[in-house]
């Protein structure tokens, strides 16, 4: 198999796994009420999807005027 195709397939599988983990978090906690808990759920999903770039993403969000990322409260 061509190396480029192999690498592309591996990246695709990794992305599918990340997406499934984020969906699993949403399905596991979707019934929980409360704004702070919802923020935590979204934060956990972003952590799964962003992996090693989480801090960089949050830093970028926090650098926007008048906005600060909130991690929320675990249910």
N, C-alpha and C positions, 0 to 999 in steps of 0.2 A: 504494500500500500504506500502510496506517495506520502512522504513525511508531512507535507503541508496539510493534506487531507486528514491524516492521523491527528495532528495537533488541533485542527479545527474541530474534529469530532470530540476530542478530549475536553476542549474548552466548552463546547456545547453541553456535554454531560455535566460539567461543573456548574454551569449556569442553570441547568435544569434542577440540579440538587439544591442550589441556593434558593431558587424560586419555590420549590416544594417545601423547604424548611420555613420560608417566610409565610407561605400559605398555611402550613401546619400551626404556626404561632397564631395567626389570625383566627383559624377555626377553633383552636383550643381555648382562646380567651375572649372570643367575640361576645359572649353573654355577660361579661362583667361590666357593670355600670361605673360611671365616674370618670370625669375628665382626666384626672391624674393617672388613672389606670390605663385609659386609652392612649395617653402619651407614652406610657411605658411599653405598651404593645407595639406601637409604631416604632419606638426606639429599638426594640428587640428585632423587629423586622429589618430595619435599616442596618443594624449590626450584622445580621446574617448576609444581607445582600452586598454590603460594602466591604466586608471582611477587613483586610489590612488598611483600607482607605477611610475607615469610619472617622477617625480623629481629624483627618484632613477635610472630610465633608462637613463635619460639625463646625470646625474652625471657620470654614468658608461661610456657612450659614450664620454663625455668630458675628461675622464681620459685617453683615448687612445692617444698615441703620435700623435701630429700634427693634431688633429681633434677637432673641437668645434661645437656643435649643434647650428644651427641657426633657430630661430623661423620664420624668414621671415617677410613679410609685408602683412597685410590684404588687399585684393583687394578692 
